[in-house]
Amino acid sequence: MHQQLSLNPNRVFVSYSSKDRVFALRLKRDLEQDGIDVWFDDNELEIGRSLTESLAAGVISSGWLIVVISRNSVESAWVIREIELGLRTERERSSPFVLPIVIESCSMPAILGDRIGANFTESYDKGYAHLLRVLVPDL
């Protein structure tokens, strides 16, 4: 990276497959309504910049990496790259950073091991409340 990155602990980076865009946009909207700063590709990617560097900068400068887990995302090379970067960041910070949220029945990517995810498969509202308890523990 050529620029100095500053950590924004109140920002979340949302990693998702473009095939799950409708869900990701709903999540983004709800997080923003609850006062959470969201790094989202539509808002952050600039013409002419390196996609790889832009995504890496977004992940590294965020306080959390939310990974939308679906049959689509576990097949996405970009999502897997973002998870790998998130796990590296988590090891460097020595604290939880990668938060999987499961939106449909599928296998968790092996790279995430036995990590517990927020379950959105039965109820969006219950899954969202579970996620929010981690993001805003004083709520």
C-alpha positions as CSV (number, residue, x, y, z in Angstrom):
1,M,0.0,0.0,0.0
2,H,1.2,3.5,-0.8
3,Q,-1.0,5.3,1.7
4,Q,-0.9,5.4,5.4
5,L,-4.1,3.6,6.7
6,S,-5.8,4.7,9.9
7,L,-7.9,2.2,11.7
8,N,-11.6,3.2,12.2
9,P,-12.7,0.8,14.9
10,N,-16.3,1.8,14.4
11,R,-16.4,0.8,10.7
12,V,-17.4,-2.6,9.4
13,F,-16.3,-4.0,6.0
14,V,-19.0,-6.1,4.4
15,S,-17.7,-9.0,2.3
16,Y,-20.3,-10.7,0.1
17,S,-20.8,-12.3,-3.3
18,S,-22.3,-10.0,-5.8
19,K,-25.1,-12.6,-6.2
20,D,-26.1,-11.8,-2.6
21,R,-26.3,-8.0,-3.3
22,V,-29.9,-7.6,-2.2
23,F,-29.2,-9.0,1.2
24,A,-25.9,-7.1,1.5
25,L,-27.6,-3.8,0.7
26,R,-30.3,-4.5,3.3
27,L,-27.7,-5.2,5.9
28,K,-25.7,-2.1,5.0
29,R,-28.9,0.1,5.3
30,D,-29.8,-1.4,8.7
31,L,-26.2,-1.0,10.1
32,E,-26.1,2.6,9.0
33,Q,-29.5,3.2,10.5
34,D,-28.0,2.0,13.8
35,G,-25.1,4.4,13.5
36,I,-22.5,2.0,12.2
37,D,-20.1,3.2,9.5
38,V,-20.0,0.7,6.7
39,W,-17.3,0.1,4.1
40,F,-19.2,-1.0,1.1
41,D,-17.8,-1.5,-2.4
42,D,-20.3,0.8,-4.1
43,N,-19.3,3.7,-1.9
44,E,-15.6,3.2,-1.7
45,L,-14.2,1.8,-5.0
46,E,-12.8,4.6,-7.2
47,I,-12.2,4.5,-10.9
48,G,-8.6,3.9,-11.8
49,R,-7.5,2.4,-8.4
50,S,-6.4,-1.1,-7.9
51,L,-9.3,-3.3,-6.9
52,T,-7.0,-5.6,-4.8
53,E,-5.4,-2.6,-3.0
54,S,-8.7,-0.9,-2.4
55,L,-10.3,-3.9,-0.9
56,A,-7.2,-4.6,1.3
57,A,-7.2,-1.0,2.5
58,G,-10.9,-1.3,3.4
59,V,-10.4,-4.5,5.3
60,I,-7.3,-3.4,7.2
61,S,-8.7,0.0,8.2
62,S,-12.0,-1.4,9.5
63,G,-12.8,-2.5,13.0
64,W,-14.7,-5.6,11.9
65,L,-15.0,-7.8,8.8
66,I,-18.5,-9.1,8.3
67,V,-18.6,-12.0,5.9
68,V,-21.9,-13.0,4.3
69,I,-21.9,-16.8,4.1
70,S,-24.0,-18.3,1.4
71,R,-23.6,-20.9,-1.3
72,N,-22.5,-18.0,-3.6
73,S,-19.9,-16.5,-1.3
74,V,-18.2,-19.8,-0.5
75,E,-17.5,-20.2,-4.2
76,S,-16.3,-16.6,-4.6
77,A,-12.5,-16.1,-4.9
78,W,-12.9,-12.5,-3.9
79,V,-14.7,-13.4,-0.7
80,I,-12.2,-16.0,0.2
81,R,-9.4,-13.5,-0.4
82,E,-11.1,-11.0,2.0
83,I,-11.5,-13.8,4.6
84,E,-7.8,-14.6,4.3
85,L,-6.9,-11.0,4.8
86,G,-9.3,-10.7,7.7
87,L,-7.8,-13.7,9.4
88,R,-4.3,-12.3,9.0
89,T,-5.5,-9.0,10.4
90,E,-7.2,-10.8,13.3
91,R,-3.9,-12.6,14.2
92,E,-2.0,-9.3,14.0
93,R,-4.5,-7.6,16.3
94,S,-4.8,-10.6,18.6
95,S,-8.5,-10.1,18.9
96,P,-11.7,-11.2,17.1
97,F,-12.2,-9.4,13.8
98,V,-13.9,-11.8,11.3
99,L,-17.7,-12.1,11.9
100,P,-19.4,-14.7,9.7
101,I,-23.2,-14.2,9.1
102,V,-24.9,-17.2,7.6
103,I,-27.8,-16.4,5.3
104,E,-28.6,-19.8,3.9
105,S,-27.9,-23.4,4.7
106,C,-24.4,-24.3,3.4
107,S,-21.0,-25.4,4.7
108,M,-18.8,-22.8,6.4
109,P,-15.6,-22.3,4.4
110,A,-12.9,-24.5,5.8
111,I,-10.7,-21.5,6.3
112,L,-13.1,-20.3,9.0
113,G,-12.7,-23.5,10.9
114,D,-15.3,-24.0,13.7
115,R,-16.1,-20.2,14.0
116,I,-19.6,-19.4,15.1
117,G,-21.6,-17.2,12.9
118,A,-24.7,-15.1,13.4
119,N,-27.6,-17.2,12.0
120,F,-29.8,-15.2,9.6
121,T,-31.3,-18.4,8.0
122,E,-34.4,-18.6,10.2
123,S,-34.9,-14.9,11.1
124,Y,-33.2,-11.8,9.7
125,D,-34.2,-9.9,12.8
126,K,-32.8,-12.5,15.3
127,G,-29.6,-12.8,13.2
128,Y,-29.2,-9.0,13.1
129,A,-29.8,-8.7,16.8
130,H,-27.0,-11.3,17.5
131,L,-24.6,-9.4,15.2
132,L,-25.5,-6.0,16.7
133,R,-24.7,-7.4,20.2
134,V,-21.1,-7.9,19.0
135,L,-20.8,-4.6,17.1
136,V,-22.4,-2.5,19.8
137,P,-22.0,-4.3,23.1
138,D,-23.4,-1.5,25.1
139,L,-26.8,-1.6,23.3
